[in-house]
Amino acid sequence: MRLYLLALNPTDSVTDGFLPAAHRLGLDVTLLTDPAYAPAHRAVCGGLDFVHVVECDVRDFRAVIDRITDGPRPDAVFSNSDHLQVQTALAAAWFDLPAKDWRAALRAKNKAHMRRRLAATGVDPVWAVELAPEQDAKELLTLAPPFPCVVKPREGVAGEDVVLVADDGQLLARCAEIRSRRPGAALVVEEFLSGELYTLETLGDRNGTRVLAGFHTHLSPPPHFIELRLDLIPHPPAASTAGVLARLDALGVGFGACHTEFVLQDGRPRIIEVNYRAIGDQCDLLLADVLGIPLFEYILRVHLGDDLPADPGARNDRHARIDWPCADRAGVLTSAPGREDVTSDAGVRIDYHPLRALGERHELHHSNRDYLGALRTIGTDRSAVDHAAEAFLADHTWGITP
C-alpha cells in the first residue's frame, strides 16, 4: 500500500512518529516536499528503504495531484503540517480517498475564517477584525478595539508574532513590526480571552470523534504567549469537552487528528485556535508513550479508511508533563545538557531531547522557535513526576552567549 505524505521541513512528528508507524503498517511512503527541504528529508530518511523523497510544490494542490498521478496509485494522502492541510484534503478527495473537509481545514488554518464561522453559528462569538496587507493599520482605531487585545498573523503558526497590546500606540507599533517581518501577510486583531489555557486532543473516523486526552498549558508572561510547560490531563472534564466538541462541529472539524487550544471562562470554553493535525513539539510522542497506544498508526489508519477500535486501550494510570527550556536572548548556545533517557528509583522516566546544537546561533523569536530542548517526564505519581522534572531543570544550565 502506498502513502503519500506531504511535508515542509522535517519534524519529530514525522521522523519519529509517522514514518516508523508507516513502516509498522507495511506502507511504502512517497514523501512529497518542496525542493528546499528535500536534502534535509533525504538526510533523515537515508537508511529507510520504504521512503522515497520526491520534490514537489506542496503548497499548490494542483502540483500535488499531478505528482501523485505520475507515481504509484495512492492508498492514502496525509500531512501533519499546519500549512498543508487544505492541499492534502483536496488531493485526497481528488483520488476519492478518506480526507478532511477542505473547507474545515481552511477555517482552522485561517484565523479570520475561524472567528467568522464561530460567530455566525453563535457558539463562540469573539470580537475580531482582519487587517488586509494593503490596509492602513490606523483604520483599526476607528473600530474601538477592546483593549487589551491580541495581534497575530492570520495564518501564523508556533506562536510567532502573537502579541498582547494595551492601547492604540502599541497596536499600531506591533502591526508595523509584524508587517516588517512578514510583508504581504494579513493580520487578525481580536479580543484577549483571559483564563487558564488548555488543549483537547481528538481523533475522528467516519463514525465520529474520540477524545484522546488534554493538556494544561503554562505560558510565559505577557505580552508574548510562549508555551513553557504542558501537564497531561488523561480525562478532560466532560462539560468543557462537550463545549469544545460543539465548536469543532460548527467548524466542520472532526476527521483525523486535531489539536485545539482554549481557555475556560465561567466554566465554558473559549476557542483560542484550532490546529487540524496532531499536537507537535514532541507532545504527540509523549501522548503515545503515556497512553500506551499506537497513536501514529491510528491516525494513518483513519486516512487509509479503517475505523478506530471501539476501545483504543489507552492507559489512565500515569501522569506526565513536558517542559521546554527556552532561550531568553539571541546568541550562540555555549552550554546545555545532552540527550538523556533514564528511569529514577521512584519509577519516573526522564527523557530529554536537545533541540538546538551547541555552537548554533539563533535570533530571539518569542515563540517555540526559541526552544532549546524538550523534557518529557512520565510516572505513576504526580508529585514524583513534578519533583523529577523540576530537579532536572534546576540541575542543568543552558548558556547563551550574545
N, C-alpha and C positions, 0 to 999 in steps of 0.2 A: 504494500500500500504506500501511496506517495503523499507526503505532507509538504505543502508549500508554506514556508514560514517567512513572513515579511519582517525586516528589522532595519534599524538605522545603526547606531553604534552598538557594540557588544555590551551586554548587561549580564549580571549574575543570574537574573531570572531565566534568561535563555541559555547561557553557557552551563550553569549548574543545576537548572531546573528542567526546562522544556526539552533540551536536546537529550539528556540522559533518559528522560521519560519517553521520548520518541523511540529511542533505542530499545528500551524495555518493552515497548509495544510492537517492536518489529517493523517500524516505519522507516522508509527511505525519505530523507529530507532534502529538499531543494531550498536553500536559504537565499532568498532574494534580498539584495541590499544595494544601496547607492554605491557607485564606483569609489567614492571617497572612503567608505567604510569597509570595502571588500578586503583589503590587505589585513586589517585587524581581525576580521572574521576568519580569514584563511589561517592566520597565525594561531587563533584559538582552536580552530577545528582541524588543524593539520593532521592529527592522528585519528580522526573519526572518518572511517571509510564509508559510513552511511550518510554523510553530509556532503552536499555539493553546493558550493557557494557560487551564485550567479549574479552578475551585475545587472541592475535594472533601476529605472527611475521609479522607485517605490511610492513616491508621493503622487504619482499620476496613475489612477486606476486603469486607464486605457493601456498604458505601458505594461502594467502588471498582467492584465488579461492577455495581451499579445505574447508576453514572455512565457506565461503558463501554457498558452496554446501551442507554442513551439516545443514544449517539453513533454515529459510523460504525463499521462492522464492523472488529474488530481483526485485525491480522495478527501482532502481537507485543505482549506486555505485559512491560515491563522496568523495573528500577530499579537504580541503583548505590548506593543508600542502605543503610547498616547497619541502619537502623531499619525498613525497608520490605520486606525480602526475603521474609518469611513471607507478608505480604499480597499481594505481587506473584506469588509462586508459586501461591497459592490462586486468585487472579483469573485467571491464565493457564490453570491447569488447568480452571477452570470453563468457559472458552471453547475447551477442547481444543487449546490452543496449547503449543508447547515450553516447558517450565518446569523449574525446580529442584524437587526433592522438598521440600515444605514442612516435613517433619519434619527433614530435614537442615539446612534454613535455620534452624529453631528451635534445633537443637542447637548450631549455630555462634554464633548470637546470644546464647543463654542459657548463660553460662559454667558454671553448675551442671550443666545437662543435658550439656554437652560433657564435663565431668570424669566424670560418671556413666557416660556411654557408653564413653569411652576405658578406664575402669576395668573395666566389665562385659565388654568384649571382650578385655581383657587386653593390649592393645597398648601402653598408656601409662598405668599407674595412678599417680595423684598424690594425696597427702593433701589433701583439700579438704572444706570444710563450707559449707553455705548458711545464712545468717542471715536469717530472715524479718523483715519490717518490725515485726511485733509482738513479736519475741523480745528478751529481755534479753541484751545482749552478754556479760554475765557468765557465761552458760551456756557460752560458748566455752572458758572457763578449765578447766572440768571435763573437756574433751576433750584436754588437754595438747597444745596446738599445737606443731608442730616449729619453734621459732624458729631463725633469722629466717623470717618468713612474710610473705605479701603479702595486703593487704586491697584489694578492688576492688568496684565496683558490679557486680552480676550481669549487667546488660545495658548496661554503660557503653561509651563509645567515646572515641577520641582520647587515651587515656591519662589521662583526667581522673579524679582521686580514686583513682589507683592508687598505693599507698604501701607501703614496706617497714617492718615493725615488728620490734623486737628482744626485746620482753618483754611481760608481761601488761599493765603500765601503758600502754605505747604502743598495744597492741592496743585496749584499751578507749577510750583517748583518740581514736585515729584513727576508730574506728567512730562515736563520738559526733560528731566533726567532719563526717564524710561525711553522716551522717544529718541534721545540721542544714542542710546544703545540698541534700540530696535526701530530703525527708520522704516516707516510704512506699516507698522503694526497698529491694529486697533486696540483700544483700551476699554476697560469697564470700570466704572466708579459705582460703588454700592455701599449701602449702609453697613456699619460694623455690627455683626451679630456676636454679642458677648456671651460668655458661658464656657463651661468645660468642653473641650474638644474630644470627640470620639470618632471611631470608624466602625463601619459594618462591612464585613467581607461575605460576599454572596457568590453562589454558583447556580446557574439555571440550565435546565434542559427543556425539551419540548413539553414536559409535564408540569413545569413550574420552577420557582426559585427556592433554593435552600440557603439557610443561614449557616455559615461555617463557624464564625466567631466574630469578635470585635476587639478593638484596642482602645485604651485611654491614652490620649496623646498629651505629652508635656512639651510646651512651646518655649522658645526664647522670649525675653521681654520685648514689648513693642519698641519701635514701630515695625520691626520685621517679624516674620512668622516661621521661624526655623524649628523643625521637629527635632527635639533633642533626645526624646525617650518615648517608647510605647510600652504599655503594660497590657498583656493579653487579658481579654475578658472572654472566657470559654462559653459563657451563657449570657449573652446580652439581654437586658431587661425586655420583657415581652411588649410593654407599652411603647417604648421608644423604637423597638424593632418594627412593630406594626406601622408606626408613623413613617419610618424611613422607607419601608417597602411600598407604602401607598404613594410616596413621592417618586420612587423609581418607576412605579407602574404608570404614573402620569407622564413620565418622560419616555415610556416605552422600553425601558431598560429591564432586562431580565435574563436573556440567554447568555450563557458563558459566564466568565468571571467578572466581578465588579467590585471596586474599592470605593466606598462612599464616606465622605467626611462630613460631620455635622456637629452642631452644638445643641445642648439642651437648654431651653428657656421655659421656665414654668412647667417643666415636665414634658414639653413637646419638642420634637427635633426640628431644627432649622438647618437646611442643607447649606454647606459651605461649597463643596464641589463634588462632582461625580466623575470618577476615573474608570472608564469602561474597560478595565483589564484587571489582572491580579495586582495586589499590592506589591510594591517593589522595595528597594533598599534592603534586601535580604529578609524582609518580614515574611515574604511568601515561603522562603526556605525554613524560617523559624516555625511558621504555621504548619507546614507539612511535618516537621520534626515533632513538635509538641503534641499535635493531634494524632500523630501516628497513622496518617492516611496517605495514599498515593495521590496527593493533590494535583500535581502536574499531569499525571496520567488521566485523572478525572476530567481536567479541563480540556485536554486534547481529545479524549473520547467523546465528549459532547460535540465537538466540531467534526468528529467522524460520523456522527449520527447516532451514537449509543446513548442509552438512558443511564442516568445516575442510579446507583444502587439505592434501594429503599432505606437501608441503614448503612451510611458511609463507614461505620465502625470507628468513629473518632473517639479518642481517649478524652476523659474530662477530669483526670486526677493529677494534672500537673499545672504548675504556674510558670510563667515566662515573661521576660522583658527584653527589649533590645535598646541599647544606648549607642549614641553616635558622638564620640569625641569630635569637637568641631573647631576649626580654625577661627581665631578671633582677630586675625590680621593677615594682610598679604605678606608673602615671603617664601623662603625655602624651608622645607621640613628638614630639620637637622637632627632630631632625635624622636624616637617613637618605638613602642613595643612591636615585636614581630608576631608572626602567626602563632596562636596558642589554641589548643583544644584539649582541655583537661577536665577531669571529674574530681571534685573535692571529697574529703572524708564524709561530709554531710550529704553526699549524693547529688550535689549541684554541678551541672555541666556548664563550663565556661568556655565559650567558643569565640575567639577574637580574630577578625579578619582585617588586616590593614587595607585601606582604600587609596592611600597615596604613598608613593615610594619615597624613601629618603633621597634627598638631593633635588626633588622636584620643586619648582617654583610655581605658585598659583596666586592669582589675584583673589580678593575677597568678594564673594557674591551675595552674602546674606541669604543663603539658601542651602539646600542639601548638597550643592556643589562644593561646599566648604567642609564636608565630612572628611575626617582623617582615618576613621576606621569604624567597624561595626562590632559591637559586643553583644552576643546572644547568650542569655543566661536562662537555664531551664532546671526546674526541680519540683519536688512534691510539696514543699513548704514555702509559702510566700515570703515569710520573714528571712528564711535562709537564702532564697533567691536574691532578695534585695540586699542582704548583707554581702553576699559574694560579689554582686555587680558593683556595689559602692566601694568595696575593698579593692577590687581590681582597678577601678578608675582612680582611687586615691594613691595606689602603689605605683602607678605608671605616669610618665610625663610625655608630653608631646611638645617638642621645642620648635619654634618657628623663628627664623632669622630674617628680619626685613631686608 
